[in-house]
């Protein structure tokens, strides 16, 4: 789960990280009031859960409250990479001398949390990592010891931070790691962390991604989820306990297991079609869940055929078959459907599906081929 | 011969009285696995079918001489269950549970490494040595004994491959599901090394997916240290970057971890990579 910039920064502030004294606005009028209160130049920043908003014109400097109001009016409602801007953050403009990158994330290969910093902040950090990896200083954090002061000093020294800023930096580094831990984050980054004209440090932009698996112990953070920026089908799927990602193709896929779901998507492509979605019904899915999954697939207007690939283990073929029939009663469809059921209760499942007049297949390759053929032969094509 | 589990495995089940634990215990016993007991805090002294239930893993281990534990405990209690098994001196722990927070797993892994305990998983289908022991949830009937070692990050996709192998008369030494999480107990290299050292294993199938760099590092290991042929399949060629594909691990992160990069790394060291899972038996015949 991603947090907005303002949510991330307000969370950082709880851990002693200095941030600009800004506020969030949902209307030009609110933006005006906030800017007036700040009483100086402000930055109007679109709050969307996608990168590249600056280049898209979603971040603008305003010298007066009137200008802030006008800019907010143009930014609110703006479409940035498919996301509509619903809120803007009004921050006092900062006096930027230097820009640093500071982030905490998981290093999978090292099996540790890693803190990373670079003197080249404010720009695309992936770009820095790709072209000049030596400019990124990394330190791995022992889970039982936490971030030690000397590790923060190594980073400060590595990025050439002036000595007079070290104490402030160590406080920020420790705060960021604490914030990361306390939020069960998978990413917490400040980019840029700026050095101002008077030598103090300020986190002017921030980003956090939380571990969905740990949200059960963070009800306060769960409430911050912005479902308005999620495709409605993805929200429905999440609530039904399904894992769904919408894609651009024509073959709706329903599969048990993430790896097999990806392999099934890949197969449709290999045989000349394209997948409309990733959908994993999970292990042991029962009829209700299967019905919910089918409704989500059928709601996608691009879908021209549906491919069911179920390899029963914990999941039972008869349960899945019953779910499919249940959903078809509620949401009838003329779309061609290809079903491949293998494993636990496959015979029973196939017998149940016989009345739905589906195209059946024995192997994955045969199923994919038949789904692709069904799309190519469909009348709407 | 086999790796990790076999006829000598003496297994205890953590979470044996839960819905999943109870069901899969029956399945494992039916398969012929030597299940010697189970653990559910608060239910010590009870019996489940013929199996004694204990309150703690250490009591179970002491009474039964268990050398392996399998965990079917819900995600929020699973990390503690792993610590408990490690503390009780169980040398091999298999964790089926899906959804353990990453920060918990970082601590778990550091704790186990200090004690020299091997963990398989979490979020995995477990282990299966055909006709000897099934420690996990893989459907037993699809596998058959033979000389091919199978290692996979996925669950049902592993079944798909094992099923395709068995249908073509290609048996397996051991099938190992290492799990799809970003931080797990055992990676591809660990299992490849075991298969390389196992005299019965002649060929290896490695099933990877998008996310992380475990496959790329495995490719380097294959080039440096493996004499036995490895064939592979990587799931997720059509997965868009930045989107999570079910497994916590299956997400393409900022240009790394794509299927193309993994396939390229494997092919560069001579590993045959299948276009789809049902091609794997053909590739094994070709090497």
Interface residues (C-beta under 8 A of the other chain):
Chain A: X106 X108 X109 X111 X112 X113 X126 X129 X130 X142 X143 X144 X181 X184 X186 X211 X212 X213 X214 X216 X217 X243 X245 X247 X255 X256 X257 X258 X259 X260 X261 X262 X263 X265 X266 X267 X268 X269 X270 X274 X275 X278 X280 X283 X284 X311 X312 X313 X314 X342 X343 X344 X363 X364 X365 X368
Chain B: X20 X23 X75 X76 X98 X99 X100 X101 X102 X103 X104 X106 X107 X109 X110 X125 X137 X138 X139 X142 X152 X153 X154 X155 X156 X157 X158 X159 X160 X163 X180 X182 X183 X207 X209 X210 X212 X213 X214 X217 X233 X235 X236 X237 X238 X239 X240 X243 X244 X245 X246 X247 X248 X249 X250 X254 X255 X259 X275 X276 X277 X278
